Structure formats: C-alpha cells, structure tokens
Amino acid sequence: MITYSTNWMGPISLSWYEDRGLLGNPEPRWSDFFKKEIVHKPILEEYSAGRIDIYGTDNDYPEEMSLPTMASVHWHRFSHWLDNYKTEEVQNLDRLLSAYYADGNPTIKWWEE
C-alpha cells in the first residue's frame, strides 16, 4: 500500500513575502524579547511549499515529489487529506490532485510568479 505525506520546506524568509508585495504596513509592537518597541510588517497571506514523501515503495527510504507553492490554508487542507489517502501504485501530482478535487475539496490557490 502506498501512502503520502507532505513535507513543508518554506518559504522561510520574510524577504520572499516582501519581494512579492505580501507584507502589510509597518506596525509598531512591543517585543518582550528585545525589551523595546519594534516595527512589525504583518504577512498578508501565508504560503507554503515543499514536497510529498511517498511511502510503501520498494525503496528503503521514501520517494519524493515536488509540491509547488500554494496558499497555506490550502496546504494544510491538502496535507490532512493526503495523510489519509492510500493507493496501490504511486500516483503523480496530477492524479493526486484529481482525487483530491473528486473528494469535494476546494480549488487550491497556487502561487504564480
């Protein structure tokens, strides 16, 4: 039986969000860590990217499949669905997404440069 699991890998840097115009207006905020007021730019919409680990193949280690950047809310929903999805043979991303949508899940919002 083949099972799947997402592996989150980013984006990690605030500069990724800043470069794409995804940070809000600066807001002053008290930092208990720095013991002073700092300027905080909130993330307007969070994104996630990484890979899918594939278990149950003949390999001693999981196979990997790239998973493009998507809105984090969709990443979490897809990850939860994928944790419970099993197949007889390894499926590519298009087939996984087809099964995901066939189960009535909403369209994933992918990041496009």
N, CA, C and O atoms as CSV, one atom per row, in Angstrom:
chain,resi,resn,atom,element,x,y,z
A,1,MET,N,N,0.846,-1.176,0.000
A,1,MET,CA,C,0.000,0.000,0.000
A,1,MET,C,C,0.893,1.241,0.000
A,1,MET,O,O,1.851,1.329,0.769
A,2,ILE,N,N,0.572,2.183,-0.859
A,2,ILE,CA,C,1.331,3.437,-0.979
A,2,ILE,C,C,0.631,4.507,-0.144
A,2,ILE,O,O,-0.581,4.693,-0.253
A,3,THR,N,N,1.395,5.203,0.683
A,3,THR,CA,C,0.869,6.319,1.464
A,3,THR,C,C,1.696,7.569,1.169
A,3,THR,O,O,2.811,7.489,0.653
A,4,TYR,N,N,1.126,8.717,1.507
A,4,TYR,CA,C,1.726,10.005,1.154
A,4,TYR,C,C,1.689,10.946,2.352
A,4,TYR,O,O,0.809,10.858,3.207
A,5,SER,N,N,2.668,11.849,2.391
A,5,SER,CA,C,2.712,12.850,3.440
A,5,SER,C,C,3.439,14.086,2.920
A,5,SER,O,O,4.465,13.975,2.249
A,6,THR,N,N,2.901,15.266,3.234
A,6,THR,CA,C,3.597,16.485,2.818
A,6,THR,C,C,4.775,16.753,3.756
A,6,THR,O,O,4.772,16.345,4.917
A,7,ASN,N,N,5.759,17.436,3.232
A,7,ASN,CA,C,6.937,17.843,3.985
A,7,ASN,C,C,7.138,19.324,3.684
A,7,ASN,O,O,7.573,19.690,2.592
A,8,TRP,N,N,6.815,20.187,4.674
A,8,TRP,CA,C,6.890,21.635,4.489
A,8,TRP,C,C,8.339,22.085,4.436
A,8,TRP,O,O,9.155,21.653,5.251
A,9,MET,N,N,8.670,22.960,3.473
A,9,MET,CA,C,10.042,23.423,3.319
A,9,MET,C,C,10.142,24.936,3.137
A,9,MET,O,O,11.248,25.453,2.984
A,10,GLY,N,N,9.049,25.644,3.147
A,10,GLY,CA,C,9.167,27.089,3.018
A,10,GLY,C,C,7.896,27.706,2.477
A,10,GLY,O,O,6.892,27.003,2.359
A,11,PRO,N,N,7.891,28.990,2.143
A,11,PRO,CA,C,9.031,29.891,2.263
A,11,PRO,C,C,9.325,30.230,3.721
A,11,PRO,O,O,8.418,30.323,4.548
A,12,ILE,N,N,10.581,30.408,4.011
A,12,ILE,CA,C,11.012,30.648,5.380
A,12,ILE,C,C,11.324,32.127,5.608
A,12,ILE,O,O,11.062,32.650,6.691
A,13,SER,N,N,11.868,32.791,4.628
A,13,SER,CA,C,12.339,34.158,4.775
A,13,SER,C,C,11.227,35.186,4.558
A,13,SER,O,O,10.415,35.051,3.643
A,14,LEU,N,N,11.199,36.208,5.406
A,14,LEU,CA,C,10.266,37.311,5.192
A,14,LEU,C,C,10.561,38.046,3.890
A,14,LEU,O,O,9.679,38.694,3.326
A,15,SER,N,N,11.801,37.946,3.412
A,15,SER,CA,C,12.137,38.627,2.156
A,15,SER,C,C,11.355,38.030,0.981
A,15,SER,O,O,11.068,38.736,0.015
A,16,TRP,N,N,11.007,36.736,1.052
A,16,TRP,CA,C,10.182,36.123,-0.003
A,16,TRP,C,C,8.845,36.851,-0.070
A,16,TRP,O,O,8.367,37.177,-1.156
A,17,TYR,N,N,8.242,37.106,1.090
A,17,TYR,CA,C,6.967,37.811,1.141
A,17,TYR,C,C,7.128,39.269,0.720
A,17,TYR,O,O,6.298,39.805,-0.014
A,18,GLU,N,N,8.194,39.902,1.186
A,18,GLU,CA,C,8.422,41.312,0.857
A,18,GLU,C,C,8.643,41.497,-0.641
A,18,GLU,O,O,8.097,42.426,-1.235
A,19,ASP,N,N,9.435,40.624,-1.257
A,19,ASP,CA,C,9.717,40.706,-2.693
A,19,ASP,C,C,8.451,40.566,-3.534
A,19,ASP,O,O,8.418,41.030,-4.674
A,20,ARG,N,N,7.420,39.940,-2.998
A,20,ARG,CA,C,6.181,39.695,-3.736
A,20,ARG,C,C,5.029,40.600,-3.291
A,20,ARG,O,O,3.881,40.402,-3.689
A,21,GLY,N,N,5.352,41.589,-2.464
A,21,GLY,CA,C,4.342,42.539,-2.029
A,21,GLY,C,C,3.297,41.947,-1.098
A,21,GLY,O,O,2.143,42.377,-1.100
A,22,LEU,N,N,3.700,40.956,-0.297
A,22,LEU,CA,C,2.760,40.261,0.577
A,22,LEU,C,C,2.901,40.657,2.047
A,22,LEU,O,O,2.418,39.947,2.929
A,23,LEU,N,N,3.561,41.785,2.315
A,23,LEU,CA,C,3.668,42.291,3.682
A,23,LEU,C,C,2.819,43.545,3.813
A,23,LEU,O,O,2.779,44.381,2.911
A,24,GLY,N,N,2.148,43.662,4.940
A,24,GLY,CA,C,1.302,44.821,5.203
A,24,GLY,C,C,2.106,46.027,5.655
A,24,GLY,O,O,3.337,46.009,5.660
A,25,ASN,N,N,1.387,47.072,6.034
A,25,ASN,CA,C,2.022,48.295,6.513
A,25,ASN,C,C,2.731,48.047,7.839
A,25,ASN,O,O,2.267,47.256,8.660
A,26,PRO,N,N,3.862,48.730,8.046
A,26,PRO,CA,C,4.587,48.566,9.314
A,26,PRO,C,C,3.723,48.954,10.511
A,26,PRO,O,O,3.013,49.959,10.481
A,27,GLU,N,N,3.797,48.142,11.562
A,27,GLU,CA,C,3.051,48.402,12.795
A,27,GLU,C,C,4.031,48.338,13.959
A,27,GLU,O,O,4.754,47.353,14.104
A,28,PRO,N,N,4.065,49.389,14.800
A,28,PRO,CA,C,4.914,49.303,15.991
A,28,PRO,C,C,4.323,48.277,16.967
A,28,PRO,O,O,3.108,48.189,17.145
A,29,ARG,N,N,5.218,47.509,17.590
A,29,ARG,CA,C,4.772,46.461,18.514
A,29,ARG,C,C,5.853,46.259,19.574
A,29,ARG,O,O,7.046,46.290,19.276
A,30,TRP,N,N,5.419,46.055,20.803
A,30,TRP,CA,C,6.358,45.796,21.888
A,30,TRP,C,C,6.911,44.383,21.763
A,30,TRP,O,O,6.163,43.434,21.528
A,31,SER,N,N,8.235,44.249,21.923
A,31,SER,CA,C,8.892,42.945,21.895
A,31,SER,C,C,9.399,42.611,23.294
A,31,SER,O,O,10.274,43.296,23.823
A,32,ASP,N,N,8.854,41.571,23.882
A,32,ASP,CA,C,9.361,41.105,25.173
A,32,ASP,C,C,10.790,40.589,25.037
A,32,ASP,O,O,11.579,40.684,25.977
A,33,PHE,N,N,11.122,40.046,23.873
A,33,PHE,CA,C,12.456,39.514,23.647
A,33,PHE,C,C,13.498,40.632,23.611
A,33,PHE,O,O,14.528,40.548,24.280
A,34,PHE,N,N,13.226,41.684,22.827
A,34,PHE,CA,C,14.181,42.788,22.685
A,34,PHE,C,C,13.991,43.862,23.756
A,34,PHE,O,O,14.838,44.742,23.910
A,35,LYS,N,N,12.895,43.793,24.486
A,35,LYS,CA,C,12.585,44.762,25.547
A,35,LYS,C,C,12.510,46.184,25.004
A,35,LYS,O,O,12.960,47.139,25.637
A,36,LYS,N,N,11.931,46.295,23.819
A,36,LYS,CA,C,11.711,47.608,23.221
A,36,LYS,C,C,10.657,47.475,22.124
A,36,LYS,O,O,10.264,46.370,21.747
A,37,GLU,N,N,10.215,48.607,21.629
A,37,GLU,CA,C,9.252,48.610,20.542
A,37,GLU,C,C,9.972,48.316,19.232
A,37,GLU,O,O,11.027,48.888,18.958
A,38,ILE,N,N,9.410,47.436,18.434
A,38,ILE,CA,C,9.974,47.103,17.121
A,38,ILE,C,C,8.910,47.368,16.062
A,38,ILE,O,O,7.730,47.523,16.376
A,39,VAL,N,N,9.340,47.417,14.812
A,39,VAL,CA,C,8.413,47.588,13.696
A,39,VAL,C,C,8.109,46.210,13.130
A,39,VAL,O,O,9.016,45.449,12.791
A,40,HIS,N,N,6.839,45.902,13.034
A,40,HIS,CA,C,6.376,44.610,12.540
A,40,HIS,C,C,5.608,44.833,11.242
A,40,HIS,O,O,4.725,45.688,11.179
A,41,LYS,N,N,5.947,44.059,10.200
A,41,LYS,CA,C,5.186,44.081,8.954
A,41,LYS,C,C,4.442,42.753,8.864
A,41,LYS,O,O,5.063,41.712,8.651
A,42,PRO,N,N,3.130,42.776,9.020
A,42,PRO,CA,C,2.382,41.513,9.010
A,42,PRO,C,C,2.342,40.877,7.620
A,42,PRO,O,O,2.306,41.574,6.605
A,43,ILE,N,N,2.350,39.563,7.591
A,43,ILE,CA,C,2.180,38.819,6.345
A,43,ILE,C,C,0.702,38.867,5.991
A,43,ILE,O,O,-0.146,38.513,6.811
A,44,LEU,N,N,0.389,39.301,4.777
A,44,LEU,CA,C,-1.000,39.457,4.361
A,44,LEU,C,C,-1.647,38.127,4.006
A,44,LEU,O,O,-2.831,37.924,4.277
A,45,GLU,N,N,-0.892,37.227,3.409
A,45,GLU,CA,C,-1.385,35.883,3.092
A,45,GLU,C,C,-0.201,34.928,3.142
A,45,GLU,O,O,0.809,35.143,2.472
A,46,GLU,N,N,-0.330,33.880,3.935
A,46,GLU,CA,C,0.771,32.930,4.094
A,46,GLU,C,C,0.762,31.882,2.987
A,46,GLU,O,O,-0.291,31.455,2.515
A,47,TYR,N,N,1.966,31.482,2.590
A,47,TYR,CA,C,2.144,30.464,1.560
A,47,TYR,C,C,3.047,29.362,2.081
A,47,TYR,O,O,3.859,29.573,2.982
A,48,SER,N,N,2.890,28.186,1.499
A,48,SER,CA,C,3.688,27.020,1.878
A,48,SER,C,C,4.130,26.283,0.618
A,48,SER,O,O,3.442,26.286,-0.402
A,49,ALA,N,N,5.294,25.656,0.720
A,49,ALA,CA,C,5.816,24.848,-0.385
A,49,ALA,C,C,6.664,23.729,0.196
A,49,ALA,O,O,7.032,23.767,1.370
A,50,GLY,N,N,6.965,22.760,-0.602
A,50,GLY,CA,C,7.801,21.658,-0.138
A,50,GLY,C,C,7.718,20.471,-1.061
A,50,GLY,O,O,7.904,20.581,-2.273
A,51,ARG,N,N,7.433,19.324,-0.456
A,51,ARG,CA,C,7.403,18.098,-1.247
A,51,ARG,C,C,6.397,17.131,-0.640
A,51,ARG,O,O,5.899,17.319,0.470
A,52,ILE,N,N,6.124,16.094,-1.411
A,52,ILE,CA,C,5.327,14.973,-0.928
A,52,ILE,C,C,6.284,13.797,-0.760
A,52,ILE,O,O,7.008,13.435,-1.688
A,53,ASP,N,N,6.278,13.210,0.427
A,53,ASP,CA,C,7.034,11.986,0.668
A,53,ASP,C,C,6.112,10.806,0.386
A,53,ASP,O,O,4.953,10.795,0.802
A,54,ILE,N,N,6.640,9.820,-0.322
A,54,ILE,CA,C,5.851,8.665,-0.757
A,54,ILE,C,C,6.423,7.420,-0.093
A,54,ILE,O,O,7.594,7.085,-0.273
A,55,TYR,N,N,5.578,6.739,0.678
A,55,TYR,CA,C,5.991,5.558,1.436
A,55,TYR,C,C,5.331,4.302,0.860
A,55,TYR,O,O,4.248,4.358,0.278
A,56,GLY,N,N,6.014,3.174,1.040
A,56,GLY,CA,C,5.446,1.895,0.625
A,56,GLY,C,C,5.978,1.380,-0.689
A,56,GLY,O,O,5.482,0.382,-1.213
A,57,THR,N,N,6.987,2.047,-1.234
A,57,THR,CA,C,7.617,1.556,-2.461
A,57,THR,C,C,8.677,0.533,-2.080
A,57,THR,O,O,8.844,0.221,-0.901
A,58,ASP,N,N,9.386,0.015,-3.054
A,58,ASP,CA,C,10.425,-0.981,-2.783
A,58,ASP,C,C,11.687,-0.372,-2.174
A,58,ASP,O,O,12.575,-1.100,-1.729
A,59,ASN,N,N,11.772,0.960,-2.150
A,59,ASN,CA,C,12.951,1.626,-1.593
A,59,ASN,C,C,12.939,1.553,-0.063
A,59,ASN,O,O,11.882,1.418,0.554
A,60,ASP,N,N,14.118,1.642,0.533
A,60,ASP,CA,C,14.236,1.675,1.986
A,60,ASP,C,C,13.933,3.064,2.547
A,60,ASP,O,O,13.849,3.238,3.763
A,61,TYR,N,N,13.776,4.018,1.696
A,61,TYR,CA,C,13.532,5.396,2.085
A,61,TYR,C,C,12.366,5.935,1.241
A,61,TYR,O,O,12.074,5.386,0.179
A,62,PRO,N,N,11.710,6.986,1.693
A,62,PRO,CA,C,10.571,7.493,0.907
A,62,PRO,C,C,11.024,8.134,-0.404
A,62,PRO,O,O,12.074,8.773,-0.475
A,63,GLU,N,N,10.216,7.948,-1.425
A,63,GLU,CA,C,10.425,8.696,-2.659
A,63,GLU,C,C,9.908,10.109,-2.428
A,63,GLU,O,O,9.144,10.348,-1.493
A,64,GLU,N,N,10.321,11.045,-3.275
A,64,GLU,CA,C,9.920,12.441,-3.104
A,64,GLU,C,C,9.330,12.998,-4.387
A,64,GLU,O,O,9.748,12.648,-5.490
A,65,MET,N,N,8.343,13.879,-4.216
A,65,MET,CA,C,7.705,14.563,-5.325
A,65,MET,C,C,7.593,16.041,-4.950
A,65,MET,O,O,7.132,16.374,-3.858
A,66,SER,N,N,8.004,16.905,-5.837
A,66,SER,CA,C,7.939,18.336,-5.574
A,66,SER,C,C,6.484,18.786,-5.463
A,66,SER,O,O,5.622,18.325,-6.210
A,67,LEU,N,N,6.222,19.697,-4.514
A,67,LEU,CA,C,4.889,20.263,-4.333
A,67,LEU,C,C,5.024,21.783,-4.409
A,67,LEU,O,O,5.613,22.396,-3.519
A,68,PRO,N,N,4.486,22.391,-5.460
A,68,PRO,CA,C,4.656,23.834,-5.664
A,68,PRO,C,C,4.041,24.676,-4.551
A,68,PRO,O,O,3.271,24.180,-3.729
A,69,THR,N,N,4.394,25.948,-4.542
A,69,THR,CA,C,3.928,26.896,-3.536
A,69,THR,C,C,2.434,27.153,-3.691
A,69,THR,O,O,1.933,27.402,-4.787
A,70,MET,N,N,1.737,27.082,-2.550
A,70,MET,CA,C,0.288,27.319,-2.522
A,70,MET,C,C,-0.059,28.093,-1.250
A,70,MET,O,O,0.748,28.177,-0.324
A,71,ALA,N,N,-1.257,28.651,-1.217
A,71,ALA,CA,C,-1.728,29.328,-0.004
A,71,ALA,C,C,-1.687,28.330,1.153
A,71,ALA,O,O,-2.096,27.179,0.997
A,72,SER,N,N,-1.198,28.770,2.305
A,72,SER,CA,C,-1.018,27.867,3.454
A,72,SER,C,C,-2.319,27.211,3.903
A,72,SER,O,O,-2.312,26.054,4.325
A,73,VAL,N,N,-3.425,27.929,3.819
A,73,VAL,CA,C,-4.697,27.330,4.223
A,73,VAL,C,C,-4.996,26.114,3.347
A,73,VAL,O,O,-5.550,25.127,3.833
A,74,HIS,N,N,-4.643,26.171,2.078
A,74,HIS,CA,C,-4.848,25.041,1.172
A,74,HIS,C,C,-3.808,23.955,1.416
A,74,HIS,O,O,-4.107,22.767,1.292
A,75,TRP,N,N,-2.581,24.361,1.763
A,75,TRP,CA,C,-1.538,23.379,2.112
A,75,TRP,C,C,-2.008,22.492,3.266
A,75,TRP,O,O,-1.876,21.269,3.218
A,76,HIS,N,N,-2.551,23.120,4.286
A,76,HIS,CA,C,-2.987,22.362,5.461
A,76,HIS,C,C,-4.141,21.423,5.122
A,76,HIS,O,O,-4.164,20.276,5.571
A,77,ARG,N,N,-5.082,21.902,4.342
A,77,ARG,CA,C,-6.221,21.064,3.955
A,77,ARG,C,C,-5.755,19.894,3.093
A,77,ARG,O,O,-6.166,18.756,3.319
A,78,PHE,N,N,-4.900,20.166,2.108
A,78,PHE,CA,C,-4.384,19.112,1.234
A,78,PHE,C,C,-3.546,18.115,2.038
A,78,PHE,O,O,-3.641,16.907,1.820
A,79,SER,N,N,-2.730,18.614,2.962
A,79,SER,CA,C,-1.895,17.735,3.799
A,79,SER,C,C,-2.744,16.783,4.621
A,79,SER,O,O,-2.454,15.590,4.704
A,80,HIS,N,N,-3.791,17.316,5.224
A,80,HIS,CA,C,-4.679,16.471,6.037
A,80,HIS,C,C,-5.342,15.402,5.170
A,80,HIS,O,O,-5.414,14.238,5.564
A,81,TRP,N,N,-5.821,15.793,3.998
A,81,TRP,CA,C,-6.438,14.836,3.082
A,81,TRP,C,C,-5.421,13.776,2.666
A,81,TRP,O,O,-5.720,12.582,2.669
A,82,LEU,N,N,-4.224,14.222,2.310
A,82,LEU,CA,C,-3.197,13.312,1.810
A,82,LEU,C,C,-2.759,12.296,2.868
A,82,LEU,O,O,-2.416,11.162,2.534
A,83,ASP,N,N,-2.770,12.696,4.132
A,83,ASP,CA,C,-2.395,11.776,5.216
A,83,ASP,C,C,-3.292,10.544,5.274
A,83,ASP,O,O,-2.886,9.505,5.794
A,84,ASN,N,N,-4.489,10.652,4.751
A,84,ASN,CA,C,-5.443,9.546,4.794
A,84,ASN,C,C,-5.641,8.866,3.436
A,84,ASN,O,O,-6.464,7.960,3.311
A,85,TYR,N,N,-4.899,9.295,2.434
A,85,TYR,CA,C,-5.055,8.776,1.079
A,85,TYR,C,C,-4.075,7.635,0.832
A,85,TYR,O,O,-2.887,7.755,1.131
A,86,LYS,N,N,-4.571,6.536,0.290
A,86,LYS,CA,C,-3.735,5.362,0.005
A,86,LYS,C,C,-4.028,4.870,-1.405
A,86,LYS,O,O,-5.161,4.950,-1.879
A,87,THR,N,N,-2.998,4.362,-2.066
A,87,THR,CA,C,-3.171,3.818,-3.416
A,87,THR,C,C,-2.392,2.512,-3.538
A,87,THR,O,O,-1.547,2.196,-2.701
A,88,GLU,N,N,-2.687,1.773,-4.578
A,88,GLU,CA,C,-1.961,0.531,-4.854
A,88,GLU,C,C,-0.635,0.822,-5.561
A,88,GLU,O,O,0.351,0.111,-5.368
A,89,GLU,N,N,-0.624,1.880,-6.386
A,89,GLU,CA,C,0.575,2.277,-7.136
A,89,GLU,C,C,0.846,3.762,-6.892
A,89,GLU,O,O,-0.066,4.522,-6.567
A,90,VAL,N,N,2.091,4.161,-7.051
A,90,VAL,CA,C,2.462,5.569,-6.883
A,90,VAL,C,C,1.729,6.407,-7.926
A,90,VAL,O,O,1.693,6.062,-9.107
A,91,GLN,N,N,1.156,7.495,-7.477
A,91,GLN,CA,C,0.459,8.409,-8.380
A,91,GLN,C,C,1.229,9.720,-8.478
A,91,GLN,O,O,1.855,10.160,-7.514
A,92,ASN,N,N,1.174,10.340,-9.665
A,92,ASN,CA,C,1.842,11.626,-9.843
A,92,ASN,C,C,0.954,12.732,-9.265
A,92,ASN,O,O,-0.174,12.479,-8.840
A,93,LEU,N,N,1.475,13.944,-9.255
A,93,LEU,CA,C,0.755,15.060,-8.641
A,93,LEU,C,C,-0.587,15.313,-9.318
A,93,LEU,O,O,-1.573,15.588,-8.633
A,94,ASP,N,N,-0.646,15.229,-10.627
A,94,ASP,CA,C,-1.915,15.460,-11.319
A,94,ASP,C,C,-2.989,14.471,-10.873
A,94,ASP,O,O,-4.141,14.859,-10.677
A,95,ARG,N,N,-2.633,13.221,-10.714
A,95,ARG,CA,C,-3.611,12.209,-10.283
A,95,ARG,C,C,-4.005,12.417,-8.822
A,95,ARG,O,O,-5.166,12.231,-8.456
A,96,LEU,N,N,-3.028,12.806,-7.981
A,96,LEU,CA,C,-3.351,13.093,-6.581
A,96,LEU,C,C,-4.332,14.263,-6.491
A,96,LEU,O,O,-5.302,14.214,-5.735
A,97,LEU,N,N,-4.069,15.308,-7.267
A,97,LEU,CA,C,-4.951,16.478,-7.242
A,97,LEU,C,C,-6.339,16.139,-7.794
A,97,LEU,O,O,-7.343,16.639,-7.288
A,98,SER,N,N,-6.399,15.311,-8.806
A,98,SER,CA,C,-7.697,14.892,-9.347
A,98,SER,C,C,-8.518,14.169,-8.283
A,98,SER,O,O,-9.717,14.415,-8.148
A,99,ALA,N,N,-7.876,13.279,-7.528
A,99,ALA,CA,C,-8.565,12.558,-6.457
A,99,ALA,C,C,-8.983,13.527,-5.346
A,99,ALA,O,O,-10.074,13.402,-4.789
A,100,TYR,N,N,-8.122,14.481,-5.029
A,100,TYR,CA,C,-8.416,15.489,-4.003
A,100,TYR,C,C,-9.659,16.290,-4.380
A,100,TYR,O,O,-10.561,16.472,-3.562
A,101,TYR,N,N,-9.699,16.762,-5.614
A,101,TYR,CA,C,-10.857,17.536,-6.067
A,101,TYR,C,C,-12.105,16.660,-6.178
A,101,TYR,O,O,-13.210,17.118,-5.887
A,102,ALA,N,N,-11.939,15.415,-6.593
A,102,ALA,CA,C,-13.075,14.494,-6.709
A,102,ALA,C,C,-13.727,14.237,-5.347
A,102,ALA,O,O,-14.911,13.905,-5.277
A,103,ASP,N,N,-12.956,14.391,-4.268
A,103,ASP,CA,C,-13.498,14.239,-2.916
A,103,ASP,C,C,-14.228,15.496,-2.434
A,103,ASP,O,O,-14.642,15.578,-1.278
A,104,GLY,N,N,-14.379,16.472,-3.332
A,104,GLY,CA,C,-15.145,17.670,-2.993
A,104,GLY,C,C,-14.350,18.790,-2.357
A,104,GLY,O,O,-14.936,19.732,-1.822
A,105,ASN,N,N,-13.041,18.714,-2.399
A,105,ASN,CA,C,-12.204,19.768,-1.815
A,105,ASN,C,C,-12.130,20.985,-2.731
A,105,ASN,O,O,-12.246,20.851,-3.949
A,106,PRO,N,N,-11.936,22.179,-2.152
A,106,PRO,CA,C,-11.886,23.399,-2.965
A,106,PRO,C,C,-10.607,23.479,-3.799
A,106,PRO,O,O,-9.603,22.830,-3.505
A,107,THR,N,N,-10.683,24.290,-4.839
A,107,THR,CA,C,-9.537,24.505,-5.718
A,107,THR,C,C,-8.383,25.116,-4.937
A,107,THR,O,O,-8.574,26.051,-4.159
A,108,ILE,N,N,-7.207,24.593,-5.145
A,108,ILE,CA,C,-6.007,25.096,-4.474
A,108,ILE,C,C,-5.569,26.405,-5.123
A,108,ILE,O,O,-5.558,26.527,-6.348
A,109,LYS,N,N,-5.213,27.373,-4.302
A,109,LYS,CA,C,-4.665,28.642,-4.791
A,109,LYS,C,C,-3.146,28.502,-4.835
A,109,LYS,O,O,-2.478,28.518,-3.801
A,110,TRP,N,N,-2.616,28.365,-6.041
A,110,TRP,CA,C,-1.178,28.212,-6.264
A,110,TRP,C,C,-0.544,29.585,-6.382
A,110,TRP,O,O,-1.182,30.522,-6.862
A,111,TRP,N,N,0.726,29.719,-5.942
A,111,TRP,CA,C,1.452,30.963,-6.165
A,111,TRP,C,C,1.989,30.961,-7.590
A,111,TRP,O,O,2.586,29.983,-8.038
A,112,GLU,N,N,1.772,32.057,-8.291
A,112,GLU,CA,C,2.299,32.201,-9.641
A,112,GLU,C,C,3.148,33.449,-9.695
A,112,GLU,O,O,2.698,34.531,-9.318
A,113,GLU,N,N,4.384,33.301,-10.166
A,113,GLU,CA,C,5.295,34.451,-10.288
A,113,GLU,C,C,4.831,35.357,-11.401
A,113,GLU,O,O,5.460,36.382,-11.666
